[in-house]
């Protein structure tokens, strides 16, 4: 079997095992990953910066006893530092070139991973489709006319295309889970404080952003978490420590769990029949696994909750644009995309008092949700309201484009104080995905699982959210679901390597 075929078929744990036994070398895997990255690049457009020379040099001196020795890897072009590698954040603002590694970068390297590229992101991670003026459209390997999701859409496209078996990703409002749901991958949004973001920041988006990965298998997600979790000396807080290893949790039977399912849209927007099929499939699999599943409502998680979330993100965007202007020594307003500019202006307009009050409301709703769902081991709910959208489908058109242009060019952002107009723009921004931000606010872990293929042949995953700090139960349950669904052997049909 060719090395490219092995790379395409195996998960990271399997590849590392082959390297450890001497059946494959790190440099063979690295060369195969680089070749596949270049071959698939025109179709998926998921690479921000190639790291080929550094990858080859690292692979040639790899210690094959490391837990993930020689496994090709991608690091997202957002919110993480690789010394000497330009970081664009999906933007046309001049790139920053860090002079240090992030703590997570060092942990990835210590595990034996070989970064071959940085992966594309929408500008500042603000869209749940990976499309930007700086890098263009990142496409879904299952059907390149459709999105791979966002904001970790480049990471998901590379894993789904068989370029790398696992890739770094981050999630501030669904940005690990949405791409996973779109591309047939496992995407674990970790508990707040599980993974450090230092030294670039202590926290991001008021603690709502977390880092981890998109992976082909549950066991890869668990092993990588074992190798990278835990606070460092600069961490402002830490998640509850696990009782054992995450890998052990993924390997054990979950027992009989008490599960809930939440079906409603917190925005009151339409949900596709395919999404409901995916959720029904997940419920059926869970019952097949011997678990009880009951229907619940979260009536207090609604439009006001998501409006507070959106205003909070807007304030964070305003702060980011201020920081970028300070870094480059001039205004960056003209270099960012129109939607980013409008969102940043909204963030400047909302007062500090309003943001603080909104955060207090979000925290109160989170406490209530955690208390009311504590009796359940996990809550199942959708990730995306519709199958993966066609590329460009979220771009404003017609009246929506006119409104956004007027808000931008005439500086009419104060009109967003009007609840109907703000609600209209919120609905347009979140029409694809209504649920993921809930757990960014609450800090709970949530894992996206591939369970369904649409009539058009596109993956459509769902998510299971757990108690704060309890990734172990989620990983155990997810591994069982993976086995019951038979999903592990599925691969996107893009450029299937010959044996």
C-alpha positions, 0 to 999 in steps of 0.5 A, spaced: 500 500 500 502 506 498 504 511 503 499 516 501 493 511 501 496 509 508 495 517 510 488 517 507 486 511 511 489 511 518 488 516 524 493 519 527 494 514 533 494 508 527 500 512 523 504 514 530 503 506 531 506 505 524 512 510 525 513 507 532 514 500 529 519 502 524 514 500 518 513 507 516 518 513 517 516 520 519 519 523 513 515 518 508 509 521 512 511 528 511 513 527 504 506 524 502 502 529 506 506 535 503 504 532 496 497 531 498 497 538 500 499 540 494 495 536 489 488 538 493 490 545 494 486 547 488 480 544 489 479 545 497 484 552 498 485 550 505 492 552 506 494 559 509 502 558 509 506 552 507 511 550 512 514 544 508 522 546 509 521 546 517 516 540 516 522 536 512 527 538 517 523 536 523 521 529 520 528 527 519 530 528 526 524 525 529 524 521 535 519 515 533 518 514 541 514 520 541 506 519 542 504 522 535 511 521 532 511 523 525 504 525 524 502 530 519 499 536 522 496 543 521 495 549 525 490 554 524 492 561 522 488 564 528 490 565 535 496 561 536 503 563 535 509 559 531 515 562 531 517 566 525 511 564 521 506 569 519 499 569 522 494 573 518 488 571 522 484 570 515 485 578 514 488 583 509 491 587 515 499 586 514 501 579 518 504 579 524 510 574 525 511 572 532 518 571 535 515 565 540 511 559 540 504 559 543 504 554 549 500 549 545 505 549 539 510 547 544 506 542 546 504 539 539 511 539 537 513 535 544 508 530 542 511 529 535 506 532 531 509 535 524 506 541 522 506 542 514 501 548 513 497 553 517 490 552 515 485 558 513 480 561 517 475 567 515 477 574 517 478 574 525 474 567 525 468 571 525 464 567 519 462 560 520 464 559 513 471 559 511 471 565 506 475 571 506 478 577 501 485 575 503 484 567 502 478 566 498 473 560 499 475 554 502 471 548 500 468 541 502 472 535 500 465 531 500 463 536 494 467 542 493 461 546 491 459 547 498 462 550 505 467 546 509 464 550 515 468 555 519 471 558 522 476 552 522 474 550 515 481 550 513 483 545 518 477 541 517 478 541 509 485 538 510 483 532 515 477 530 511 481 531 504 486 526 507 492 531 507 493 530 515 489 526 520 488 531 525 488 539 525 489 544 531 482 548 531 479 553 535 471 555 537 468 561 539 461 560 537 461 553 534 468 554 530 470 547 531 463 543 531 460 547 525 466 544 520 466 538 523 459 537 522 460 539 515 465 534 513 464 528 517 469 529 523 469 529 530 470 536 533 471 537 541 469 543 544 473 543 550 471 546 557 473 553 558 480 553 561 482 546 559 487 548 554 491 555 555 491 560 550 498 563 552 502 567 551 498 571 546 492 572 550 490 570 557 483 569 554 479 571 548 472 573 547 471 574 555 473 566 555 468 564 550 474 561 545 477 555 546 482 551 542 483 543 541 482 540 534 478 536 529 480 529 528 478 523 524 477 519 530 474 519 537 481 516 540 485 521 536 481 527 540 482 524 546 489 522 545 491 529 543 487 532 549 491 528 554 498 531 551 496 538 551 491 539 556 492 543 563 494 550 565 501 553 564 504 559 569 500 564 565 493 561 565 488 565 569 484 559 571 483 551 569 478 546 568 476 541 573 482 536 572 480 529 569 479 523 573 483 519 569 486 519 562 482 522 556 484 516 552 482 511 557 475 514 557 474 513 550 476 506 550 471 504 555 464 502 555 460 508 557 455 504 561 448 506 561 447 514 560 441 519 562 441 523 555 436 529 553 435 531 546 433 539 545 430 540 538 428 547 538 431 553 535 433 558 540 432 563 534 426 561 532 428 560 525 427 554 520 431 547 521 431 543 515 428 536 515 435 533 514 438 536 520 432 533 524 434 526 520 441 527 523 438 528 530 433 522 530 439 518 527 443 520 533 437 519 538 436 512 535 444 510 536 444 512 543 438 508 544 441 502 541 447 503 546 442 502 551 441 509 554 435 513 556 433 519 552 428 524 554 426 531 550 427 537 554 426 545 552 431 550 554 426 556 554 430 561 557 435 560 551 432 564 546 433 570 542 435 575 547 441 570 549 444 570 542 443 577 542 447 578 548 452 574 545 452 577 538 453 584 542 459 581 546 462 579 540 462 585 537 465 589 543 471 584 542 472 585 535 472 592 536 478 591 541 481 587 536 481 592 531 484 597 536 489 592 537 491 591 530 491 598 529 496 599 534 500 593 532 501 596 525 501 603 527 495 606 523 488 605 522 486 598 519 479 600 517 480 600 510 483 593 510 478 589 513 472 586 510 465 590 510 462 585 515 468 586 520 468 593 519 460 594 521 461 589 527 467 593 530 463 599 529 457 596 533 462 594 538 464 601 539 457 604 539 455 599 545 457 602 552 461 598 557 456 598 561 451 595 556 456 589 555 457 588 562 450 587 563 449 583 557 455 578 560 451 578 567 445 576 563 449 570 559 452 568 566 445 567 569 442 563 563 448 559 563 448 557 571 441 556 570 442 551 564 448 547 568 443 546 574 437 544 570 441 539 565 446 537 571 441 530 571 443 528 564 450 525 562 449 529 556 444 533 552 444 532 544 442 537 539 443 540 532 450 543 530 447 546 523 440 548 521 441 546 514 446 541 510 453 544 508 451 550 504 453 552 497 459 556 497 458 564 497 451 562 500 452 567 506 454 573 502 449 578 503 445 579 497 439 584 494 436 588 500 441 585 505 447 587 501 444 594 501 443 595 508 450 592 510 453 597 505 448 603 508 451 601 515 458 601 512 458 607 507 454 612 511 456 610 518 449 608 520 451 603 525 447 607 530 441 604 527 443 597 530 440 600 536 433 598 533 431 591 535 428 589 529 434 591 525 439 588 529 435 582 530 434 581 522 442 582 521 443 577 527 438 572 523 442 573 517 449 571 521 446 565 524 441 562 520 446 556 518 447 555 526 443 556 531 446 552 537 453 552 538 454 559 541 450 556 547 456 552 550 461 557 548 457 562 553 456 556 559 464 554 558 461 546 557 464 541 553 461 539 547 463 534 541 460 534 534 459 527 532 458 525 524 452 521 524 448 522 517 449 523 510 444 527 506 441 525 500 446 529 496 451 525 499 454 531 504 455 529 512 451 532 517 453 531 524 450 533 531 453 535 538 453 532 545 454 537 550 456 535 557 457 537 564 462 542 565 469 539 566 466 532 564 470 531 557 471 524 559 463 522 559 463 525 552 469 521 549 466 515 552 459 516 549 462 519 542 467 513 541 461 508 542 456 512 537 462 512 532 462 504 533 455 504 532 454 508 526 460 505 523 462 512 521 470 511 522 471 508 515 468 513 511 472 518 507 471 524 503 471 522 495 476 527 493 482 524 489 482 517 493 489 515 492 490 508 489 493 502 493 
